[in-house]
Amino acid sequence: MLKSLVIAAALAATALPTFAASVTVNISGLDAKAAHAKIEKAAEAACRMAMSEESPVAQYYDHAACVTDAISTAETKLAESNRTMAKL
C-alpha cells in the first residue's frame, strides 16, 4: 500500500511542473532542426521556472521528464495547428 502511494505521489509530482509555467516560442522561418532546438531551450526554461520551488533531489529526478513532456506537447500542438508559435 505504501509503495503504491509513493509511486502515485511521484507521478503526480512529475506531471505538475509542466503546467506551472509557460514560455512562448516563435519558430517562423526556422528549419525543423533549428525549431526543435529553440523549442528544447524554451522547454528547459519553462521547466526550470516551474520547478524552482522543488527540492534539488526532485529537480534532479523530474527535470528530464518535464522537458521531454513540454517538447512533445509543443511539437504536437504545432503540428496539429500548423502554426509557427507555441506556448510551453
C-alpha positions in Angstrom: 0.0 0.0 0.0 2.7 2.4 1.0 4.7 1.6 -2.2 1.7 2.4 -4.4 1.2 5.8 -2.6 4.8 6.7 -3.1 4.6 5.8 -6.8 1.3 7.8 -7.2 2.9 10.8 -5.4 6.0 10.6 -7.6 3.8 10.5 -10.8 1.7 13.5 -9.6 4.9 15.5 -8.8 6.2 14.8 -12.3 3.0 15.9 -14.0 2.7 19.2 -12.1 5.7 21.2 -13.3 4.7 21.2 -17.0 1.6 23.2 -16.3 3.1 25.6 -13.8 5.0 27.9 -16.2 4.7 29.0 -19.8 7.1 30.3 -22.4 6.1 31.5 -25.9 8.2 30.2 -28.8 8.3 31.7 -32.3 9.8 29.4 -34.9 8.8 31.1 -38.0 11.4 30.9 -40.7 13.4 28.1 -39.0 14.1 24.7 -40.4 13.0 21.6 -38.4 16.3 21.1 -36.6 16.6 24.8 -35.5 12.9 24.9 -34.5 13.4 21.8 -32.3 16.5 23.3 -30.7 14.5 26.5 -29.9 11.6 24.6 -28.5 14.0 22.5 -26.4 15.7 25.6 -25.0 12.2 27.1 -24.2 11.2 23.8 -22.5 14.3 23.9 -20.4 13.4 27.5 -19.3 9.8 26.7 -18.6 10.7 23.6 -16.5 13.4 25.5 -14.6 10.8 28.1 -13.7 8.1 25.6 -12.8 10.5 23.5 -10.7 12.2 26.4 -8.9 10.5 25.7 -5.6 11.2 22.0 -5.8 13.9 20.4 -3.8 17.2 19.7 -5.6 16.5 16.0 -5.5 13.1 16.4 -7.1 14.6 18.7 -9.7 17.2 16.1 -10.5 14.8 13.3 -11.0 11.8 15.2 -12.6 13.6 17.8 -14.8 14.2 15.4 -17.8 10.6 14.2 -17.8 9.3 17.7 -17.6 11.4 18.8 -20.6 10.5 15.8 -22.6 6.8 16.3 -22.0 7.0 20.0 -22.7 8.8 19.4 -26.0 6.3 16.7 -27.0 3.3 18.8 -26.2 4.7 21.9 -28.0 5.6 19.9 -31.2 2.2 18.1 -31.2 0.3 21.4 -30.8 2.4 23.0 -33.6 1.8 20.0 -35.9 -1.9 19.9 -35.3 -2.5 23.6 -35.8 0.1 24.2 -38.5 1.3 27.4 -36.7 4.7 28.9 -36.1 4.1 29.9 -32.4 3.6 27.7 -29.5 3.2 28.3 -25.8 5.0 25.9 -23.4 
